[in-house]
Amino acid sequence: MNRQLNHVVTIIISIVSLVFSQTPQSLAIVDAPTAGTLDRGSFMTSLYAYNDGGLLGNLSVGISDRIMFGISYGGTNLIGTGPVNWNPQISVNVRYRALDETTALPAISIGYDGQGRGAYQDSLKRYLEKSKGVYIAASKSFSFLGLLAFHGGINYSFERGDDDKDLDGYIGIEKSINEELSLYGEYDLAINDNTGRSIGDGKGYLHTGIKWTFRNKLHIDFLWKNILRNNKLRPYSSREIRLSYVEYF
């Protein structure tokens, strides 16, 4: 009887471990931050190609297992003809993972990201999609036929030249297909981009993508962004690509 009970307990523990065990998480869903951070002594470089001939470069470093720091810079019309529209300044991002993920609770990180997406709008002092600014992100992952992770966060952007100064929030999901491919999507409520002189029209920003990973170092993301066409200046969706490489010192 005791042996049978031990077998039952072992099976239950195995099932719980399978469904609720922690698994590695990405640093961003599409653009919105997750609670994940780089390992200490690692760095990630990325090059992001987007509409209007835009290119955005990023370098991030894992200072400790909880703290990462990065910088980014780019501009539009880098590919094509005519003058280049450089971003006004180098943007900084920093993230601190305050709580590790447990079986019952998500991982939680706080951070700052000053890099918006798309062309910078000088008249409004903002990007087509505002930077996240100060944020709190939560992530919970499960081992269910691979990785299944849920993400969410609230943020306050300092891009307020359009007179919309509200808090914002976002949610996202990612699911692995196999050890190389994964699907993911995010929805930004864009509450801070629907009043005043803002360029959003109230539908929020919906983005999705597919990621190909080679040996956990090279990542290629194929993105489909602004699916709801929530932008008065760019009332269409766009196909974009991002290349990332992770290495250790």
C-alpha positions in Angstrom: 0.0 0.0 0.0 2.8 2.4 0.9 4.6 1.6 -2.3 1.5 2.3 -4.4 1.0 5.6 -2.5 4.6 6.6 -3.2 4.0 5.9 -6.9 0.9 8.1 -6.9 2.8 10.9 -5.2 5.7 10.6 -7.6 3.3 10.8 -10.6 1.5 13.9 -9.1 4.8 15.6 -8.5 6.0 14.8 -12.0 2.8 16.3 -13.6 3.0 19.4 -11.4 6.7 19.8 -12.4 5.8 19.4 -16.1 3.0 21.9 -16.1 4.4 24.5 -13.7 8.1 24.4 -13.9 10.0 27.6 -14.7 11.4 28.0 -18.2 13.6 30.6 -19.8 11.8 33.8 -20.9 12.6 36.4 -23.6 13.5 40.0 -22.8 10.6 41.4 -24.8 7.3 40.1 -26.2 7.5 42.1 -29.4 8.5 45.5 -28.1 7.0 45.5 -24.6 9.4 44.3 -21.8 9.0 41.1 -20.0 10.4 40.4 -16.5 13.3 38.5 -18.0 16.9 39.7 -17.7 20.2 38.7 -19.3 22.5 36.4 -17.4 25.4 38.0 -15.6 28.4 38.4 -17.9 26.3 38.1 -21.1 25.5 40.7 -23.7 23.0 41.0 -26.6 23.3 43.0 -29.7 20.4 43.5 -32.1 19.5 45.2 -35.3 15.9 46.1 -36.0 14.7 46.9 -39.5 11.3 48.7 -39.7 9.2 50.8 -42.1 10.4 54.1 -43.7 13.8 52.6 -44.2 14.4 52.5 -40.5 17.2 50.8 -38.6 17.7 50.6 -34.8 20.7 49.1 -33.1 20.8 48.0 -29.5 23.5 46.7 -27.1 22.4 45.3 -23.7 24.6 43.8 -21.0 23.8 41.6 -18.0 25.6 43.3 -15.1 24.3 40.7 -12.6 21.7 38.0 -12.7 19.1 40.7 -11.8 20.3 43.8 -13.4 20.7 44.6 -17.2 21.6 47.8 -18.9 21.5 48.8 -22.5 21.7 51.6 -25.1 20.1 52.0 -28.5 20.2 54.4 -31.4 19.0 54.6 -35.0 16.9 56.5 -37.5 14.7 56.3 -40.5 15.5 56.6 -44.2 18.8 54.8 -43.6 17.8 52.5 -46.4 16.7 54.4 -49.5 17.3 57.8 -50.8 17.2 61.3 -49.4 18.4 62.6 -46.0 18.5 60.4 -42.9 16.2 61.2 -40.1 18.3 60.3 -37.0 16.7 59.8 -33.6 17.2 62.9 -31.4 19.4 61.0 -28.9 20.9 57.7 -27.7 18.2 56.0 -25.6 18.9 54.1 -22.4 17.2 51.1 -20.9 17.8 49.5 -17.5 16.0 46.6 -15.8 16.0 45.1 -12.3 14.3 41.8 -11.6 12.9 42.4 -8.1 11.2 39.0 -7.7 12.1 35.6 -9.1 9.3 33.4 -10.5 8.0 30.7 -8.3 5.4 27.9 -8.8 2.6 30.2 -7.5 3.9 33.7 -8.3 5.2 35.5 -11.5 8.6 37.1 -11.9 8.5 40.9 -11.5 10.9 43.4 -12.9 11.0 47.2 -12.8 12.8 49.3 -15.3 13.1 52.2 -17.7 13.2 52.1 -21.5 13.5 55.4 -23.4 13.4 53.9 -26.9 10.2 54.3 -28.9 9.4 52.6 -32.2 9.1 54.0 -35.7 10.1 57.5 -36.9 10.6 60.3 -34.4 8.0 63.1 -34.7 9.8 66.4 -33.9 6.6 68.4 -33.7 5.1 66.1 -31.1 8.4 65.1 -29.4 7.6 61.5 -29.6 8.1 58.3 -31.7 5.3 56.8 -33.8 4.9 54.4 -30.9 5.9 55.9 -27.6 8.7 54.5 -25.5 7.6 52.5 -22.4 9.4 54.9 -20.0 9.1 53.7 -16.4 7.5 50.3 -16.2 6.7 47.3 -14.0 6.5 43.9 -15.8 5.3 40.5 -14.7 5.9 37.2 -16.4 4.7 33.6 -15.6 5.9 30.7 -17.6 4.7 27.1 -17.8 6.2 23.9 -19.4 3.3 22.7 -21.5 4.3 21.1 -24.7 7.3 23.4 -24.6 7.2 27.0 -23.4 4.0 28.8 -22.6 4.5 32.2 -21.0 2.1 35.1 -20.1 3.3 38.7 -19.6 1.8 42.0 -18.6 2.8 45.4 -17.4 2.0 49.0 -16.7 4.1 51.9 -17.8 4.4 55.7 -17.9 6.0 57.3 -20.9 7.8 60.6 -20.7 6.9 61.3 -24.4 4.1 63.8 -23.6 4.4 66.4 -26.3 1.1 65.3 -27.7 -0.6 66.3 -24.4 -1.6 62.7 -23.5 0.0 61.9 -20.2 -2.0 58.9 -19.1 -0.6 55.6 -17.7 -0.5 52.7 -20.1 -0.6 49.0 -19.9 0.1 45.9 -22.1 -0.4 42.1 -22.1 1.3 39.4 -24.1 1.8 35.7 -24.7 4.5 33.5 -26.2 4.4 29.8 -27.1 7.2 27.6 -28.4 6.6 25.3 -31.4 9.8 23.4 -31.0 13.4 24.1 -29.8 13.9 26.6 -32.6 10.6 28.2 -33.4 8.2 30.2 -31.2 5.1 32.4 -31.7 4.2 35.4 -29.7 1.9 38.4 -29.6 1.3 41.6 -27.6 -1.4 44.1 -27.1 -0.6 47.6 -26.0 -3.7 49.4 -24.7 -2.3 52.7 -25.9 -4.3 54.6 -23.2 -1.5 57.2 -23.5 -2.1 57.7 -27.2 -5.8 58.4 -27.7 -6.4 62.0 -26.5 -5.0 65.5 -27.0 -2.8 65.7 -30.1 -2.0 62.0 -30.0 -1.8 60.0 -33.2 -3.5 56.8 -32.0 -7.2 56.4 -32.6 -8.3 54.3 -29.6 -7.9 50.7 -30.9 -4.5 50.0 -29.2 -1.4 48.4 -30.8 -1.6 44.7 -31.7 1.7 43.1 -32.7 2.6 39.5 -33.4 5.6 37.6 -34.7 7.6 34.4 -35.1 11.1 33.8 -33.7 13.7 31.4 -35.1 16.5 30.6 -32.6 19.8 29.0 -33.4 21.7 27.4 -30.5 20.2 30.0 -28.1 22.5 32.6 -29.5 21.2 33.9 -32.8 17.6 35.0 -32.9 15.7 36.1 -36.0 12.2 37.7 -35.4 9.7 38.2 -38.3 7.2 40.7 -37.0 3.7 41.9 -38.1 3.0 45.2 -36.3 0.1 47.6 -35.9 -2.4 45.0 -37.1 -5.3 47.1 -35.9 -3.9 50.1 -37.8 -4.0 52.3 -34.8 -2.0 55.3 -36.1 -3.3 58.3 -37.9 0.2 59.1 -39.5 0.8 55.4 -40.6 -2.7 53.9 -41.0 -1.5 50.5 -42.1 0.3 47.5 -40.6 3.9 46.7 -41.3 6.2 43.8 -41.8 9.5 44.1 -39.9 12.5 42.0 -39.0 14.9 41.9 -36.0 18.3 40.1 -35.7 19.7 39.5 -32.2 22.9 37.7 -31.0 23.6 36.7 -27.4 27.2 35.9 -26.2 29.1 35.7 -22.9 32.2 37.6 -21.9 
